[in-house]
Amino acid sequence: MDIGKQHTKTTQLVQRFLGLLENQFPAQRNHHLERRPSYYAECLKVHVNYLNKVLKRHLGKTTTQMISESVFREAKRLLRETPWSVTEIAFTLGFSEPNHFSHFFKKREGRSPVQFRGE
């Protein structure tokens, strides 16, 4: 395969991944967000390592980093715009435990979800 066709193929893969990720939002109650890189790779019919390699080359970030950034943006939106409890937000965003969500959020924001909401 020539370089041009390969570039087009990987660019399309990136676009399809971004579309899948974007379709997860806005998060809805009782619909758990998919956070596993393997889920996206399976949907795109590629190996997760290949997806990571392509994303890293095109966007400078791995699948996990892209998903985490999107989840974090959505977490902030939900905390600002909904009356949902932190527990509801955690489960909606695909966290199995609210404390995992709180740790995830605090690591990125420097304060807890409760502190962020109460600002």
N, C-alpha and C positions, 0 to 999 in steps of 0.2 A: 504494500500500500504506500502510495506516495505521501510526502509530508503534508501537502495541502489537504488531501482527503482525511488524513489522520487528525489534523488540526480541526477540521470541520466536525468530525465525529466526536472528538472530545469536547468541543464547544457546545455541541448539541446535548451531550451528556450533562454538562454543567447546567445548561438551561433547563433540562428536564428535572434535574435534582432540585434546582431552585424553585421550580414550579410545584413539585411535590411538597417541598418544605413550606412554601407560601400557602398552599391549600390547607395546611394544618391550622391556619389562623384566619379569623380570630378564634380563640379557644372557646368552646361551648361547654356548659355544664353537662355532666354525665357523658361526655365524649372525651376520652383520655387521649391526649396528644402522644404521638409516637416519637420517642427519643432515641431509639436504637439505630445506629448507623447501618446495621445489617438489614433492617426493614427497608431502608431506602435503596440499598444495593440490590435486594431481592426484587423490589418493584422495577428497578431499572435493568434487571437481568445482567448484572455485572458482579464481580467479586468485590467485597468491601475494601480490600487492599487496593484494587484498581481504582475504585471510586475515590478513595483517599488521595491516591497519587495524582489523579486528574484534578481534583479540587485544589490540592496543594499547589500544583503547577499553574493553574488558571487564576485562583483566588488568593493563594498564599495561606490558606487555612485548610484544616482537615474537616472531614464530615462532622466529627464530634464538636469541633469549634464552631462550625456554622450552625449546627442545631442548638448548641448552648447559647450562642448569641441571640438567636431567634426566640428561644424560650425565655431568656432574660428580658428581652424587650417586651414580650407578651406579659411576663410576670409584673413588670412595672405598670403596664397599661391596666391590667386587671386590678392591681392594688389601688391605682388612681381612680378608675372609672366604674368599679363595681362594688357592691356591698358584700361580696362573697368573703367568707372567712379565709384566713390563711390556709387552713386545712383544705377547704374546698378548692382553692387555687392550686395548692400542691398536688392534689389528686388529679385535677383537670390537666395540669401540665405534665402528668405522667410520673410523678414521684410516688414511690410506694409508701413513704413515711413523710409526714410534715416536717420533721426535723431535718431530713435530707434536703428538702426544699429550702428551709431556713439557712442551712449551711451554704448551699449553692448560691443563694441570693446574697448573703452577707459577704461571701468571698469576693463577689463582683462589685457590690455596692458599698461595702464598708460599714453597713448597718443592717439590722434585721428587717424583714418585711414589715413588722409592726412599727418599727421606728420610721421606716420609709413612708408608710401610710400616714403616720401621725405628724409628719413635718408641717 
